[in-house]
Amino acid sequence: MQLVDGFARIGEENAFAVLARAQELASAGKDVINLGIGQPDFQTPAHIVEAAVQALKNGEHGYTPATGIPALKEAVAAELNERYSGANVSPDSVAIVPGGKVTMFAAILMFGEPGVEILYPDPGFPIYRSMIEFTGATPVPIPIRESNGFAFSASETLSLINEKTRLLILNSPANPCGGITPKEEIDKLVAGLESHPNVTILSDEIYDRMVYDNEQHTSLLTYASIKDRLILLNGWSKTYAMTGWRLGYSIWPDECLDAMRKLAVNAWSCVNTPAQFAALAAITGPQDSVTTMVDTFDERRRYVVEALNQLPGVSCITPKGAFYAFPNIKDTGWQSKKLATALLEEAGVATIGGPDFGILGEGYLRVSYANSLPNIKLAVERINHFLNENSPA
Ligand SMILES: Cc1ncc(COP(=O)(O)O)c(C=O)c1O
């Protein structure tokens, strides 16, 4: 059997392996606190679940148009236009997809091939690099530095662009570092992109509603100068605690729309129909569950940052978005992945080693605070005990 070359290069997401190991340890009777996984520890709000149930009862269980039911595409466009003045999103440019990941999969497939370069954040969501490698394109990491508050640097990003660059992937608020790129920096980046008209931009804004300390999320949708080459990735997974529903949406420039529709027809036909009705209820219904969830994350964020900073050899800057802290562990003397494994196996705390998000992740751990405050407290106590009792392996 000979698989195409891409499968020798495709990567994966270690968070899923850590989750599986944590579950295995738990079923063997070990008490494990999971600060590894990137999913809200909240229930999908009841009115959203009810909308899916009602849809099924109403007989909404057949195929829909490949890029989604018109009412949902209209609602997505209306919601974005209301939230971001100047966005001017047309319902026709919306594609409903089975999860946020599917937009990156589609965009990278559309632009990646041998001989071209694709820029992506490092540390960053691991699937960007994995998919770039799959297509045979050259992955070019954009350093996301702690010294820059884990934000993109416009000048550094622009300096990496050359005539081979075809796609630029941005992510703010960001996984795994929790950084938010300030508006002034995005202004500079977009101004610089005017000299590179052949570069398409994929902006992953899946954490757009998870911002703290009165930060404002700046959507790339608000920049008219790049509208004809911007792909926006977003979805319901994080905002409405719907990771398992597999629901996402993207906004596509006119030139890509038909390619996107054809990809959907070839691969998934349409998104699960009752889930689309649930998605509609999520964005048109009450938003208080989102506020409550974000307020809860905020409280945990403050706690976890303070607690991590008390640990020997650990320092942690305050993340401004998403639900991750990215503590610097260099002074513990531990290598990141060794420490993450030891914490899971010996201390019963799941975290993810920084290198699972890119080369620049060495020296860091990703700590998801999508877990209850008592669990987070206990987890940090366990880490403290472990670091005090064990020398670096
Ligand atoms: C930055 C980022 N983009 C996209 C996704 C994918 O989201 P989904 O679960 O909807 O596929 C994630 C999930 O962790 C993420 O962190």
The ligand as a Gaussian input file, in Angstrom:
#p B3LYP/6-31G(d) Opt

LIG

0 1
 C       -6.933000      28.724000      17.408000
 C       -7.921000      27.658000      17.127000
 N       -8.498000      27.619000      15.926000
 C       -9.387000      26.668000      15.603000
 C       -9.737000      25.692000      16.496000
 C      -10.673000      24.600000      16.065000
 O      -11.925000      24.691000      16.571000
 P      -13.016000      23.559000      16.308000
 O      -13.050000      22.697000      17.518000
 O      -14.285000      24.320000      16.083000
 O      -12.614000      22.797000      15.093000
 C       -9.169000      25.692000      17.773000
 C       -9.510000      24.632000      18.738000
 O       -8.872000      24.423000      19.738000
 C       -8.243000      26.705000      18.096000
 O       -7.659000      26.757000      19.299000

